[in-house]
Amino acid sequence: MAQTTIEQKALRLLNAFERAGKSVGRVTVDGKKIELVLVELPTVDEFERVNMRHGKT
């Protein structure tokens, strides 16, 4: 059975998160510890610039 290195495990984990639609900002490997830092993308409000008032106000 082939040995999987910690770097290969980190790459698999990175690919899994990206396939799930998550944006990964940084991957840190420290010994047997893998740390992924996720990036929060700003939510886009498609009605932000639309005047929603109706009639006289």
N, C-alpha and C positions, 0 to 999 in steps of 0.2 A: 504494500500500500504506500502510495507516494505521500511524503510529508508536505503539508501546506505551511508556507512561511507566514509570519504575522503580516508582512507587507501584502501578500496575496489575499489574505483575509480582509485587510483594510480596503483593498481595491474592490473586492466583491461587495463589501458593505457600502462603499461609495456608489457603485453602480446600482445597487438595490434602492438606495435613497433617491438617486436621480431618476430612476425609472418610475418611482412613486410620485414624482413631481416636486420633490424637495430640493432646494438649492443649498449645496454644501459650500461653506466658505473656507473651511480649513480642516485638514485631517492631520492628527498628531499621533504618532506611534511611540510609546514609551515602554520598553520591555514587552510585557504581554498586554498592556493597556492600549486600547484604540479609542481616540477621542475625535468625534465629529462635531464641528461647530456649524449649525444651520444658520442660513441667512434668511431673514424675514423680508419678503418683497412687499413694498407698499401696495395696499389695495387700491384699485382704480375705481373711482366712482364715476360711472358714465353719465350721471345726471348732475354732476357738480356745477357745470356752467349753464344749465338750463333753468330759465325762469319758470317756476312752477306755480306762479300766482295766476288766478283766473278772476276776471271782472275787476271791479273797483276795490281798491284796498286803502 
